[in-house]
Amino acid sequence: MEFMSATILSGVLYDCLKHGTYVTASKLKEKFQGWIIDDQLATKLESQVTALKLNDEMSEKAITKHIEASLELNRLLREIRPVAQASVINQVHNGTGDNIAGDKIIKG
């Protein structure tokens, strides 16, 4: 199963730094909608990201390298999974009628 990558996180962190926004647990949860991340994990992530001492002069690539160098941060990233997507069923119908089985009562 797919998990959060350092590249995805570095993009979010780069945007925050570029816009002068603090990286907080709530900001991480907001940015990672569509991913399973609880409050406890978001707080741990915030702590690990803060420990990296990133600054607004760093490129996305440099941020990615810092993330990849942190064993604990990489362990946390593996815990973040995408939200399961709903199944889509496609049906093909030829001819007349509908796809509802069973007896139909027609009132007229």
PDB file as gemmi writes it, atoms N, CA and C in Angstrom:
CRYST1    1.000    1.000    1.000  90.00  90.00  90.00 P 1                      
ATOM      1  N   MET A   1       0.840  -1.188   0.000  1.00  0.00           N  
ATOM      2  CA  MET A   1       0.000   0.000   0.000  1.00  0.00           C  
ATOM      3  C   MET A   1       0.879   1.243   0.000  1.00  0.00           C  
ATOM      4  N   GLU A   2       0.429   2.257  -0.672  1.00  0.00           N  
ATOM      5  CA  GLU A   2       1.161   3.514  -0.793  1.00  0.00           C  
ATOM      6  C   GLU A   2       1.173   4.259   0.545  1.00  0.00           C  
ATOM      7  N   PHE A   3       2.259   4.966   0.803  1.00  0.00           N  
ATOM      8  CA  PHE A   3       2.324   5.810   1.984  1.00  0.00           C  
ATOM      9  C   PHE A   3       2.894   7.167   1.604  1.00  0.00           C  
ATOM     10  N   MET A   4       2.839   8.089   2.534  1.00  0.00           N  
ATOM     11  CA  MET A   4       3.318   9.456   2.308  1.00  0.00           C  
ATOM     12  C   MET A   4       4.817   9.426   2.008  1.00  0.00           C  
ATOM     13  N   SER A   5       5.249  10.191   1.041  1.00  0.00           N  
ATOM     14  CA  SER A   5       6.671  10.214   0.690  1.00  0.00           C  
ATOM     15  C   SER A   5       7.317  11.517   1.165  1.00  0.00           C  
ATOM     16  N   ALA A   6       8.643  11.487   1.241  1.00  0.00           N  
ATOM     17  CA  ALA A   6       9.397  12.679   1.624  1.00  0.00           C  
ATOM     18  C   ALA A   6       9.166  13.803   0.626  1.00  0.00           C  
ATOM     19  N   THR A   7       8.978  13.444  -0.646  1.00  0.00           N  
ATOM     20  CA  THR A   7       8.762  14.452  -1.686  1.00  0.00           C  
ATOM     21  C   THR A   7       7.446  15.195  -1.467  1.00  0.00           C  
ATOM     22  N   ILE A   8       6.400  14.461  -1.108  1.00  0.00           N  
ATOM     23  CA  ILE A   8       5.102  15.103  -0.844  1.00  0.00           C  
ATOM     24  C   ILE A   8       5.209  16.040   0.350  1.00  0.00           C  
ATOM     25  N   LEU A   9       5.814  15.548   1.428  1.00  0.00           N  
ATOM     26  CA  LEU A   9       5.978  16.381   2.625  1.00  0.00           C  
ATOM     27  C   LEU A   9       6.847  17.599   2.332  1.00  0.00           C  
ATOM     28  N   SER A  10       7.909  17.427   1.561  1.00  0.00           N  
ATOM     29  CA  SER A  10       8.790  18.562   1.263  1.00  0.00           C  
ATOM     30  C   SER A  10       8.056  19.642   0.477  1.00  0.00           C  
ATOM     31  N   GLY A  11       7.150  19.241  -0.398  1.00  0.00           N  
ATOM     32  CA  GLY A  11       6.355  20.218  -1.147  1.00  0.00           C  
ATOM     33  C   GLY A  11       5.483  21.054  -0.227  1.00  0.00           C  
ATOM     34  N   VAL A  12       4.863  20.392   0.741  1.00  0.00           N  
ATOM     35  CA  VAL A  12       4.019  21.103   1.710  1.00  0.00           C  
ATOM     36  C   VAL A  12       4.878  22.044   2.563  1.00  0.00           C  
ATOM     37  N   LEU A  13       6.003  21.540   3.040  1.00  0.00           N  
ATOM     38  CA  LEU A  13       6.879  22.363   3.880  1.00  0.00           C  
ATOM     39  C   LEU A  13       7.449  23.547   3.105  1.00  0.00           C  
ATOM     40  N   TYR A  14       7.814  23.309   1.855  1.00  0.00           N  
ATOM     41  CA  TYR A  14       8.337  24.383   1.007  1.00  0.00           C  
ATOM     42  C   TYR A  14       7.292  25.491   0.851  1.00  0.00           C  
ATOM     43  N   ASP A  15       6.038  25.094   0.581  1.00  0.00           N  
ATOM     44  CA  ASP A  15       4.967  26.095   0.443  1.00  0.00           C  
ATOM     45  C   ASP A  15       4.772  26.875   1.733  1.00  0.00           C  
ATOM     46  N   CYS A  16       4.816  26.184   2.869  1.00  0.00           N  
ATOM     47  CA  CYS A  16       4.656  26.882   4.153  1.00  0.00           C  
ATOM     48  C   CYS A  16       5.781  27.885   4.368  1.00  0.00           C  
ATOM     49  N   LEU A  17       7.017  27.451   4.105  1.00  0.00           N  
ATOM     50  CA  LEU A  17       8.162  28.346   4.290  1.00  0.00           C  
ATOM     51  C   LEU A  17       8.112  29.522   3.324  1.00  0.00           C  
ATOM     52  N   LYS A  18       7.734  29.253   2.090  1.00  0.00           N  
ATOM     53  CA  LYS A  18       7.663  30.291   1.067  1.00  0.00           C  
ATOM     54  C   LYS A  18       6.655  31.377   1.441  1.00  0.00           C  
ATOM     55  N   HIS A  19       5.554  30.967   2.074  1.00  0.00           N  
ATOM     56  CA  HIS A  19       4.497  31.918   2.440  1.00  0.00           C  
ATOM     57  C   HIS A  19       4.621  32.399   3.881  1.00  0.00           C  
ATOM     58  N   GLY A  20       5.695  32.007   4.565  1.00  0.00           N  
ATOM     59  CA  GLY A  20       5.915  32.460   5.937  1.00  0.00           C  
ATOM     60  C   GLY A  20       4.944  31.879   6.939  1.00  0.00           C  
ATOM     61  N   THR A  21       4.415  30.703   6.653  1.00  0.00           N  
ATOM     62  CA  THR A  21       3.455  30.049   7.528  1.00  0.00           C  
ATOM     63  C   THR A  21       4.174  29.076   8.454  1.00  0.00           C  
ATOM     64  N   TYR A  22       3.784  29.056   9.722  1.00  0.00           N  
ATOM     65  CA  TYR A  22       4.354  28.097  10.661  1.00  0.00           C  
ATOM     66  C   TYR A  22       3.825  26.705  10.353  1.00  0.00           C  
ATOM     67  N   VAL A  23       4.681  25.723  10.535  1.00  0.00           N  
ATOM     68  CA  VAL A  23       4.276  24.327  10.346  1.00  0.00           C  
ATOM     69  C   VAL A  23       3.765  23.820  11.683  1.00  0.00           C  
ATOM     70  N   THR A  24       2.444  23.644  11.767  1.00  0.00           N  
ATOM     71  CA  THR A  24       1.816  23.147  12.989  1.00  0.00           C  
ATOM     72  C   THR A  24       1.089  21.846  12.687  1.00  0.00           C  
ATOM     73  N   ALA A  25       0.719  21.144  13.743  1.00  0.00           N  
ATOM     74  CA  ALA A  25      -0.014  19.888  13.578  1.00  0.00           C  
ATOM     75  C   ALA A  25      -1.318  20.131  12.830  1.00  0.00           C  
ATOM     76  N   SER A  26      -2.029  21.189  13.170  1.00  0.00           N  
ATOM     77  CA  SER A  26      -3.301  21.463  12.496  1.00  0.00           C  
ATOM     78  C   SER A  26      -3.087  21.832  11.026  1.00  0.00           C  
ATOM     79  N   LYS A  27      -2.005  22.544  10.733  1.00  0.00           N  
ATOM     80  CA  LYS A  27      -1.697  22.898   9.342  1.00  0.00           C  
ATOM     81  C   LYS A  27      -1.362  21.636   8.545  1.00  0.00           C  
ATOM     82  N   LEU A  28      -0.625  20.716   9.135  1.00  0.00           N  
ATOM     83  CA  LEU A  28      -0.293  19.459   8.461  1.00  0.00           C  
ATOM     84  C   LEU A  28      -1.552  18.646   8.179  1.00  0.00           C  
ATOM     85  N   LYS A  29      -2.451  18.570   9.165  1.00  0.00           N  
ATOM     86  CA  LYS A  29      -3.705  17.834   8.954  1.00  0.00           C  
ATOM     87  C   LYS A  29      -4.525  18.478   7.836  1.00  0.00           C  
ATOM     88  N   GLU A  30      -4.537  19.802   7.801  1.00  0.00           N  
ATOM     89  CA  GLU A  30      -5.271  20.526   6.756  1.00  0.00           C  
ATOM     90  C   GLU A  30      -4.679  20.229   5.370  1.00  0.00           C  
ATOM     91  N   LYS A  31      -3.366  20.255   5.291  1.00  0.00           N  
ATOM     92  CA  LYS A  31      -2.696  20.032   4.010  1.00  0.00           C  
ATOM     93  C   LYS A  31      -2.792  18.587   3.537  1.00  0.00           C  
ATOM     94  N   PHE A  32      -2.930  17.656   4.465  1.00  0.00           N  
ATOM     95  CA  PHE A  32      -2.955  16.240   4.114  1.00  0.00           C  
ATOM     96  C   PHE A  32      -4.364  15.666   4.113  1.00  0.00           C  
ATOM     97  N   GLN A  33      -5.343  16.469   3.701  1.00  0.00           N  
ATOM     98  CA  GLN A  33      -6.686  15.921   3.539  1.00  0.00           C  
ATOM     99  C   GLN A  33      -6.617  14.852   2.465  1.00  0.00           C  
ATOM    100  N   GLY A  34      -7.316  13.770   2.660  1.00  0.00           N  
ATOM    101  CA  GLY A  34      -7.224  12.659   1.731  1.00  0.00           C  
ATOM    102  C   GLY A  34      -6.221  11.620   2.209  1.00  0.00           C  
ATOM    103  N   TRP A  35      -5.550  11.924   3.321  1.00  0.00           N  
ATOM    104  CA  TRP A  35      -4.601  10.996   3.936  1.00  0.00           C  
ATOM    105  C   TRP A  35      -5.054  10.751   5.367  1.00  0.00           C  
ATOM    106  N   ILE A  36      -4.825   9.548   5.859  1.00  0.00           N  
ATOM    107  CA  ILE A  36      -5.201   9.210   7.237  1.00  0.00           C  
ATOM    108  C   ILE A  36      -4.094   9.701   8.162  1.00  0.00           C  
ATOM    109  N   ILE A  37      -4.422  10.726   8.941  1.00  0.00           N  
ATOM    110  CA  ILE A  37      -3.461  11.294   9.895  1.00  0.00           C  
ATOM    111  C   ILE A  37      -4.247  11.781  11.110  1.00  0.00           C  
ATOM    112  N   ASP A  38      -3.944  11.223  12.277  1.00  0.00           N  
ATOM    113  CA  ASP A  38      -4.654  11.622  13.493  1.00  0.00           C  
ATOM    114  C   ASP A  38      -3.871  12.716  14.222  1.00  0.00           C  
ATOM    115  N   ASP A  39      -4.462  13.242  15.291  1.00  0.00           N  
ATOM    116  CA  ASP A  39      -3.854  14.352  16.024  1.00  0.00           C  
ATOM    117  C   ASP A  39      -2.488  13.979  16.603  1.00  0.00           C  
ATOM    118  N   GLN A  40      -2.391  12.779  17.158  1.00  0.00           N  
ATOM    119  CA  GLN A  40      -1.138  12.350  17.774  1.00  0.00           C  
ATOM    120  C   GLN A  40      -0.019  12.261  16.737  1.00  0.00           C  
ATOM    121  N   LEU A  41      -0.309  11.679  15.594  1.00  0.00           N  
ATOM    122  CA  LEU A  41       0.682  11.558  14.525  1.00  0.00           C  
ATOM    123  C   LEU A  41       1.057  12.936  13.980  1.00  0.00           C  
ATOM    124  N   ALA A  42       0.080  13.813  13.822  1.00  0.00           N  
ATOM    125  CA  ALA A  42       0.342  15.167  13.324  1.00  0.00           C  
ATOM    126  C   ALA A  42       1.253  15.930  14.287  1.00  0.00           C  
ATOM    127  N   THR A  43       1.047  15.747  15.590  1.00  0.00           N  
ATOM    128  CA  THR A  43       1.881  16.411  16.592  1.00  0.00           C  
ATOM    129  C   THR A  43       3.317  15.892  16.539  1.00  0.00           C  
ATOM    130  N   LYS A  44       3.477  14.575  16.386  1.00  0.00           N  
ATOM    131  CA  LYS A  44       4.817  13.990  16.265  1.00  0.00           C  
ATOM    132  C   LYS A  44       5.505  14.495  14.998  1.00  0.00           C  
ATOM    133  N   LEU A  45       4.747  14.586  13.920  1.00  0.00           N  
ATOM    134  CA  LEU A  45       5.294  15.076  12.657  1.00  0.00           C  
ATOM    135  C   LEU A  45       5.761  16.527  12.810  1.00  0.00           C  
ATOM    136  N   GLU A  46       4.930  17.342  13.453  1.00  0.00           N  
ATOM    137  CA  GLU A  46       5.288  18.749  13.683  1.00  0.00           C  
ATOM    138  C   GLU A  46       6.599  18.837  14.458  1.00  0.00           C  
ATOM    139  N   SER A  47       6.744  18.033  15.488  1.00  0.00           N  
ATOM    140  CA  SER A  47       7.946  18.031  16.312  1.00  0.00           C  
ATOM    141  C   SER A  47       9.176  17.647  15.496  1.00  0.00           C  
ATOM    142  N   GLN A  48       9.057  16.614  14.674  1.00  0.00           N  
ATOM    143  CA  GLN A  48      10.183  16.159  13.855  1.00  0.00           C  
ATOM    144  C   GLN A  48      10.546  17.180  12.772  1.00  0.00           C  
ATOM    145  N   VAL A  49       9.541  17.803  12.185  1.00  0.00           N  
ATOM    146  CA  VAL A  49       9.786  18.820  11.147  1.00  0.00           C  
ATOM    147  C   VAL A  49      10.472  20.033  11.764  1.00  0.00           C  
ATOM    148  N   THR A  50      10.040  20.441  12.944  1.00  0.00           N  
ATOM    149  CA  THR A  50      10.651  21.580  13.631  1.00  0.00           C  
ATOM    150  C   THR A  50      12.121  21.295  13.940  1.00  0.00           C  
ATOM    151  N   ALA A  51      12.422  20.047  14.287  1.00  0.00           N  
ATOM    152  CA  ALA A  51      13.795  19.659  14.620  1.00  0.00           C  
ATOM    153  C   ALA A  51      14.730  19.734  13.410  1.00  0.00           C  
ATOM    154  N   LEU A  52      14.170  19.737  12.203  1.00  0.00           N  
ATOM    155  CA  LEU A  52      14.999  19.794  10.994  1.00  0.00           C  
ATOM    156  C   LEU A  52      15.642  21.159  10.774  1.00  0.00           C  
ATOM    157  N   LYS A  53      15.129  22.190  11.444  1.00  0.00           N  
ATOM    158  CA  LYS A  53      15.666  23.552  11.304  1.00  0.00           C  
ATOM    159  C   LYS A  53      15.677  24.015   9.845  1.00  0.00           C  
ATOM    160  N   LEU A  54      14.527  23.888   9.192  1.00  0.00           N  
ATOM    161  CA  LEU A  54      14.402  24.314   7.797  1.00  0.00           C  
ATOM    162  C   LEU A  54      14.249  25.834   7.749  1.00  0.00           C  
ATOM    163  N   ASN A  55      14.616  26.422   6.603  1.00  0.00           N  
ATOM    164  CA  ASN A  55      14.416  27.867   6.450  1.00  0.00           C  
ATOM    165  C   ASN A  55      13.922  28.173   5.041  1.00  0.00           C  
ATOM    166  N   ASP A  56      13.467  29.398   4.853  1.00  0.00           N  
ATOM    167  CA  ASP A  56      12.851  29.802   3.583  1.00  0.00           C  
ATOM    168  C   ASP A  56      13.832  29.950   2.427  1.00  0.00           C  
ATOM    169  N   GLU A  57      15.125  29.781   2.679  1.00  0.00           N  
ATOM    170  CA  GLU A  57      16.120  29.854   1.615  1.00  0.00           C  
ATOM    171  C   GLU A  57      16.394  28.483   0.996  1.00  0.00           C  
ATOM    172  N   MET A  58      15.798  27.449   1.563  1.00  0.00           N  
ATOM    173  CA  MET A  58      16.023  26.084   1.070  1.00  0.00           C  
ATOM    174  C   MET A  58      15.117  25.776  -0.106  1.00  0.00           C  
ATOM    175  N   SER A  59      15.636  24.970  -1.028  1.00  0.00           N  
ATOM    176  CA  SER A  59      14.822  24.510  -2.155  1.00  0.00           C  
ATOM    177  C   SER A  59      14.021  23.285  -1.711  1.00  0.00           C  
ATOM    178  N   GLU A  60      13.067  22.895  -2.530  1.00  0.00           N  
ATOM    179  CA  GLU A  60      12.281  21.706  -2.245  1.00  0.00           C  
ATOM    180  C   GLU A  60      13.177  20.466  -2.184  1.00  0.00           C  
ATOM    181  N   LYS A  61      14.167  20.429  -3.064  1.00  0.00           N  
ATOM    182  CA  LYS A  61      15.100  19.296  -3.107  1.00  0.00           C  
ATOM    183  C   LYS A  61      15.923  19.220  -1.818  1.00  0.00           C  
ATOM    184  N   ALA A  62      16.376  20.363  -1.322  1.00  0.00           N  
ATOM    185  CA  ALA A  62      17.148  20.395  -0.078  1.00  0.00           C  
ATOM    186  C   ALA A  62      16.289  19.943   1.102  1.00  0.00           C  
ATOM    187  N   ILE A  63      15.039  20.359   1.113  1.00  0.00           N  
ATOM    188  CA  ILE A  63      14.116  19.952   2.177  1.00  0.00           C  
ATOM    189  C   ILE A  63      13.899  18.439   2.113  1.00  0.00           C  
ATOM    190  N   THR A  64      13.740  17.903   0.912  1.00  0.00           N  
ATOM    191  CA  THR A  64      13.558  16.462   0.738  1.00  0.00           C  
ATOM    192  C   THR A  64      14.752  15.702   1.308  1.00  0.00           C  
ATOM    193  N   LYS A  65      15.961  16.191   1.049  1.00  0.00           N  
ATOM    194  CA  LYS A  65      17.163  15.532   1.562  1.00  0.00           C  
ATOM    195  C   LYS A  65      17.190  15.533   3.090  1.00  0.00           C  
ATOM    196  N   HIS A  66      16.773  16.634   3.710  1.00  0.00           N  
ATOM    197  CA  HIS A  66      16.715  16.693   5.176  1.00  0.00           C  
ATOM    198  C   HIS A  66      15.699  15.694   5.715  1.00  0.00           C  
ATOM    199  N   ILE A  67      14.558  15.596   5.055  1.00  0.00           N  
ATOM    200  CA  ILE A  67      13.518  14.656   5.491  1.00  0.00           C  
ATOM    201  C   ILE A  67      14.019  13.223   5.367  1.00  0.00           C  
ATOM    202  N   GLU A  68      14.634  12.904   4.235  1.00  0.00           N  
ATOM    203  CA  GLU A  68      15.121  11.543   4.003  1.00  0.00           C  
ATOM    204  C   GLU A  68      16.229  11.152   4.975  1.00  0.00           C  
ATOM    205  N   ALA A  69      16.964  12.130   5.500  1.00  0.00           N  
ATOM    206  CA  ALA A  69      18.044  11.851   6.452  1.00  0.00           C  
ATOM    207  C   ALA A  69      17.522  11.558   7.863  1.00  0.00           C  
ATOM    208  N   SER A  70      16.272  11.880   8.138  1.00  0.00           N  
ATOM    209  CA  SER A  70      15.690  11.664   9.461  1.00  0.00           C  
ATOM    210  C   SER A  70      14.974  10.312   9.511  1.00  0.00           C  
ATOM    211  N   LEU A  71      15.545   9.379  10.265  1.00  0.00           N  
ATOM    212  CA  LEU A  71      14.951   8.042  10.381  1.00  0.00           C  
ATOM    213  C   LEU A  71      13.565   8.096  11.033  1.00  0.00           C  
ATOM    214  N   GLU A  72      13.440   8.898  12.087  1.00  0.00           N  
ATOM    215  CA  GLU A  72      12.164   8.986  12.798  1.00  0.00           C  
ATOM    216  C   GLU A  72      11.083   9.606  11.915  1.00  0.00           C  
ATOM    217  N   LEU A  73      11.431  10.619  11.172  1.00  0.00           N  
ATOM    218  CA  LEU A  73      10.463  11.258  10.281  1.00  0.00           C  
ATOM    219  C   LEU A  73      10.010  10.289   9.193  1.00  0.00           C  
ATOM    220  N   ASN A  74      10.925   9.521   8.660  1.00  0.00           N  
ATOM    221  CA  ASN A  74      10.560   8.523   7.651  1.00  0.00           C  
ATOM    222  C   ASN A  74       9.672   7.431   8.230  1.00  0.00           C  
ATOM    223  N   ARG A  75       9.913   7.060   9.478  1.00  0.00           N  
ATOM    224  CA  ARG A  75       9.046   6.067  10.136  1.00  0.00           C  
ATOM    225  C   ARG A  75       7.622   6.619  10.270  1.00  0.00           C  
ATOM    226  N   LEU A  76       7.526   7.885  10.651  1.00  0.00           N  
ATOM    227  CA  LEU A  76       6.206   8.522  10.789  1.00  0.00           C  
ATOM    228  C   LEU A  76       5.505   8.621   9.433  1.00  0.00           C  
ATOM    229  N   LEU A  77       6.254   8.936   8.387  1.00  0.00           N  
ATOM    230  CA  LEU A  77       5.658   9.056   7.054  1.00  0.00           C  
ATOM    231  C   LEU A  77       5.051   7.736   6.585  1.00  0.00           C  
ATOM    232  N   ARG A  78       5.661   6.619   6.964  1.00  0.00           N  
ATOM    233  CA  ARG A  78       5.141   5.310   6.566  1.00  0.00           C  
ATOM    234  C   ARG A  78       3.817   4.979   7.251  1.00  0.00           C  
ATOM    235  N   GLU A  79       3.498   5.703   8.334  1.00  0.00           N  
ATOM    236  CA  GLU A  79       2.232   5.489   9.035  1.00  0.00           C  
ATOM    237  C   GLU A  79       1.069   6.232   8.369  1.00  0.00           C  
ATOM    238  N   ILE A  80       1.379   7.195   7.510  1.00  0.00           N  
ATOM    239  CA  ILE A  80       0.338   8.001   6.861  1.00  0.00           C  
ATOM    240  C   ILE A  80      -0.072   7.313   5.565  1.00  0.00           C  
ATOM    241  N   ARG A  81      -1.333   6.965   5.483  1.00  0.00           N  
ATOM    242  CA  ARG A  81      -1.863   6.240   4.322  1.00  0.00           C  
ATOM    243  C   ARG A  81      -2.962   7.063   3.654  1.00  0.00           C  
ATOM    244  N   PRO A  82      -3.149   6.856   2.347  1.00  0.00           N  
ATOM    245  CA  PRO A  82      -4.264   7.544   1.689  1.00  0.00           C  
ATOM    246  C   PRO A  82      -5.596   6.989   2.172  1.00  0.00           C  
ATOM    247  N   VAL A  83      -6.588   7.827   2.197  1.00  0.00           N  
ATOM    248  CA  VAL A  83      -7.940   7.407   2.553  1.00  0.00           C  
ATOM    249  C   VAL A  83      -8.435   6.471   1.457  1.00  0.00           C  
ATOM    250  N   ALA A  84      -9.059   5.375   1.841  1.00  0.00           N  
ATOM    251  CA  ALA A  84      -9.556   4.407   0.848  1.00  0.00           C  
ATOM    252  C   ALA A  84     -10.587   5.069  -0.057  1.00  0.00           C  
ATOM    253  N   GLN A  85     -10.453   4.803  -1.312  1.00  0.00           N  
ATOM    254  CA  GLN A  85     -11.378   5.358  -2.293  1.00  0.00           C  
ATOM    255  C   GLN A  85     -12.557   4.406  -2.473  1.00  0.00           C  
ATOM    256  N   ALA A  86     -13.723   4.944  -2.749  1.00  0.00           N  
ATOM    257  CA  ALA A  86     -14.914   4.138  -2.975  1.00  0.00           C  
ATOM    258  C   ALA A  86     -14.777   3.377  -4.298  1.00  0.00           C  
ATOM    259  N   SER A  87     -15.350   2.204  -4.341  1.00  0.00           N  
ATOM    260  CA  SER A  87     -15.328   1.409  -5.566  1.00  0.00           C  
ATOM    261  C   SER A  87     -16.310   1.986  -6.570  1.00  0.00           C  
ATOM    262  N   VAL A  88     -15.941   1.915  -7.824  1.00  0.00           N  
ATOM    263  CA  VAL A  88     -16.810   2.381  -8.893  1.00  0.00           C  
ATOM    264  C   VAL A  88     -17.190   1.171  -9.732  1.00  0.00           C  
ATOM    265  N   ILE A  89     -18.481   0.983  -9.934  1.00  0.00           N  
ATOM    266  CA  ILE A  89     -18.962  -0.134 -10.735  1.00  0.00           C  
ATOM    267  C   ILE A  89     -19.541   0.424 -12.022  1.00  0.00           C  
ATOM    268  N   ASN A  90     -18.998  -0.026 -13.134  1.00  0.00           N  
ATOM    269  CA  ASN A  90     -19.507   0.381 -14.439  1.00  0.00           C  
ATOM    270  C   ASN A  90     -20.331  -0.756 -15.008  1.00  0.00           C  
ATOM    271  N   GLN A  91     -21.520  -0.447 -15.499  1.00  0.00           N  
ATOM    272  CA  GLN A  91     -22.378  -1.451 -16.106  1.00  0.00           C  
ATOM    273  C   GLN A  91     -22.657  -1.065 -17.551  1.00  0.00           C  
ATOM    274  N   VAL A  92     -22.690  -2.065 -18.405  1.00  0.00           N  
ATOM    275  CA  VAL A  92     -23.004  -1.843 -19.809  1.00  0.00           C  
ATOM    276  C   VAL A  92     -24.324  -2.549 -20.095  1.00  0.00           C  
ATOM    277  N   HIS A  93     -25.270  -1.827 -20.665  1.00  0.00           N  
ATOM    278  CA  HIS A  93     -26.584  -2.379 -20.972  1.00  0.00           C  
ATOM    279  C   HIS A  93     -26.845  -2.262 -22.470  1.00  0.00           C  
ATOM    280  N   ASN A  94     -27.293  -3.355 -23.043  1.00  0.00           N  
ATOM    281  CA  ASN A  94     -27.679  -3.360 -24.450  1.00  0.00           C  
ATOM    282  C   ASN A  94     -29.149  -3.717 -24.550  1.00  0.00           C  
ATOM    283  N   GLY A  95     -29.834  -3.075 -25.428  1.00  0.00           N  
ATOM    284  CA  GLY A  95     -31.252  -3.387 -25.612  1.00  0.00           C  
ATOM    285  C   GLY A  95     -32.137  -2.497 -24.764  1.00  0.00           C  
ATOM    286  N   THR A  96     -33.366  -2.960 -24.556  1.00  0.00           N  
ATOM    287  CA  THR A  96     -34.334  -2.167 -23.802  1.00  0.00           C  
ATOM    288  C   THR A  96     -34.442  -2.689 -22.383  1.00  0.00           C  
ATOM    289  N   GLY A  97     -35.062  -1.930 -21.531  1.00  0.00           N  
ATOM    290  CA  GLY A  97     -35.266  -2.354 -20.151  1.00  0.00           C  
ATOM    291  C   GLY A  97     -34.329  -1.637 -19.203  1.00  0.00           C  
ATOM    292  N   ASP A  98     -34.253  -2.184 -17.988  1.00  0.00           N  
ATOM    293  CA  ASP A  98     -33.382  -1.590 -16.977  1.00  0.00           C  
ATOM    294  C   ASP A  98     -32.548  -2.691 -16.333  1.00  0.00           C  
ATOM    295  N   ASN A  99     -31.777  -2.345 -15.335  1.00  0.00           N  
ATOM    296  CA  ASN A  99     -30.912  -3.322 -14.692  1.00  0.00           C  
ATOM    297  C   ASN A  99     -31.428  -3.758 -13.328  1.00  0.00           C  
ATOM    298  N   ILE A 100     -32.702  -3.546 -13.048  1.00  0.00           N  
ATOM    299  CA  ILE A 100     -33.274  -3.923 -11.769  1.00  0.00           C  
ATOM    300  C   ILE A 100     -33.957  -5.281 -11.928  1.00  0.00           C  
ATOM    301  N   ALA A 101     -33.474  -6.240 -11.156  1.00  0.00           N  
ATOM    302  CA  ALA A 101     -34.027  -7.591 -11.236  1.00  0.00           C  
ATOM    303  C   ALA A 101     -35.262  -7.715 -10.345  1.00  0.00           C  
ATOM    304  N   GLY A 102     -36.051  -8.726 -10.600  1.00  0.00           N  
ATOM    305  CA  GLY A 102     -37.225  -8.984  -9.780  1.00  0.00           C  
ATOM    306  C   GLY A 102     -38.506  -8.535 -10.446  1.00  0.00           C  
ATOM    307  N   ASP A 103     -39.613  -8.811  -9.773  1.00  0.00           N  
ATOM    308  CA  ASP A 103     -40.922  -8.431 -10.311  1.00  0.00           C  
ATOM    309  C   ASP A 103     -41.150  -6.945 -10.136  1.00  0.00           C  
ATOM    310  N   LYS A 104     -41.749  -6.383 -11.161  1.00  0.00           N  
ATOM    311  CA  LYS A 104     -42.058  -4.961 -11.115  1.00  0.00           C  
ATOM    312  C   LYS A 104     -43.564  -4.810 -11.221  1.00  0.00           C  
ATOM    313  N   ILE A 105     -44.084  -4.007 -10.353  1.00  0.00           N  
ATOM    314  CA  ILE A 105     -45.510  -3.731 -10.385  1.00  0.00           C  
ATOM    315  C   ILE A 105     -45.715  -2.398 -11.092  1.00  0.00           C  
ATOM    316  N   ILE A 106     -46.465  -2.414 -12.140  1.00  0.00           N  
ATOM    317  CA  ILE A 106     -46.720  -1.195 -12.902  1.00  0.00           C  
ATOM    318  C   ILE A 106     -48.131  -0.730 -12.561  1.00  0.00           C  
ATOM    319  N   LYS A 107     -48.214   0.469 -12.020  1.00  0.00           N  
ATOM    320  CA  LYS A 107     -49.507   1.048 -11.698  1.00  0.00           C  
ATOM    321  C   LYS A 107     -49.843   2.032 -12.792  1.00  0.00           C  
ATOM    322  N   GLY A 108     -51.035   1.985 -13.219  1.00  0.00           N  
ATOM    323  CA  GLY A 108     -51.331   2.880 -14.322  1.00  0.00           C  
ATOM    324  C   GLY A 108     -52.679   3.373 -14.363  1.00  0.00           C  
TER     325      GLY A 108                                                      
END                                                                             
